[in-house]
């Protein structure tokens, strides 16, 4: 029954053939279940291209805040030019430099660090 992800999918659909969309949504879980049934390495959860790109940008972020802002803005600008404005906005939102606290003018008060 759990020889492959496909056989697991057929098994799941046999329970209720009207739930095709639900079965398709469960494919990653069925793949994991099949791997576990065979003591195989459990595959990494699938991510779409957008999630892969965000993970890549996260991994490339330099420690310096100015360099981080430059890299993020450059990446976002390139995506915008290529017609991916929504993804560019996500990158800018996630990696935008933090605005300084107006109460401290960007400085950490003495004794709070």
RACORFEN-V656965 format. One record per residue. N is the residue number from 1. RES is the residue in one small letter. BURIAL is 1 if it has 24 or more other C-alpha atoms within 12 Angstrom, else 0. Layout:
[[N & RES & BURIAL] [N & RES & BURIAL]]
//
This chain:
[[1 & x & 0] [2 & x & 0] [3 & x & 0] [4 & x & 0] [5 & x & 1] [6 & x & 0] [7 & x & 0] [8 & x & 1] [9 & x & 1] [10 & x & 0] [11 & x & 0] [12 & x & 1] [13 & x & 0] [14 & x & 0] [15 & x & 0] [16 & x & 0] [17 & x & 0] [18 & x & 0] [19 & x & 0] [20 & x & 0] [21 & x & 0] [22 & x & 0] [23 & x & 1] [24 & x & 0] [25 & x & 0] [26 & x & 0] [27 & x & 1] [28 & x & 0] [29 & x & 0] [30 & x & 1] [31 & x & 1] [32 & x & 1] [33 & x & 1] [34 & x & 1] [35 & x & 0] [36 & x & 0] [37 & x & 0] [38 & x & 0] [39 & x & 0] [40 & x & 0] [41 & x & 0] [42 & x & 0] [43 & x & 0] [44 & x & 0] [45 & x & 0] [46 & x & 0] [47 & x & 0] [48 & x & 0] [49 & x & 0] [50 & x & 0] [51 & x & 0] [52 & x & 0] [53 & x & 0] [54 & x & 1] [55 & x & 0] [56 & x & 0] [57 & x & 1] [58 & x & 0] [59 & x & 0] [60 & x & 0] [61 & x & 1] [62 & x & 0] [63 & x & 0] [64 & x & 0] [65 & x & 0] [66 & x & 0] [67 & x & 0] [68 & x & 1] [69 & x & 1] [70 & x & 0] [71 & x & 1] [72 & x & 1] [73 & x & 1] [74 & x & 0] [75 & x & 1] [76 & x & 1] [77 & x & 0] [78 & x & 0] [79 & x & 0] [80 & x & 0] [81 & x & 0] [82 & x & 0] [83 & x & 0] [84 & x & 0] [85 & x & 0] [86 & x & 0] [87 & x & 1] [88 & x & 1] [89 & x & 0] [90 & x & 1] [91 & x & 1] [92 & x & 1] [93 & x & 0] [94 & x & 0] [95 & x & 1] [96 & x & 1] [97 & x & 0] [98 & x & 0] [99 & x & 0] [100 & x & 0] [101 & x & 0] [102 & x & 0] [103 & x & 0] [104 & x & 0] [105 & x & 0] [106 & x & 0] [107 & x & 0] [108 & x & 0] [109 & x & 0] [110 & x & 0] [111 & x & 0] [112 & x & 0] [113 & x & 0]]
//
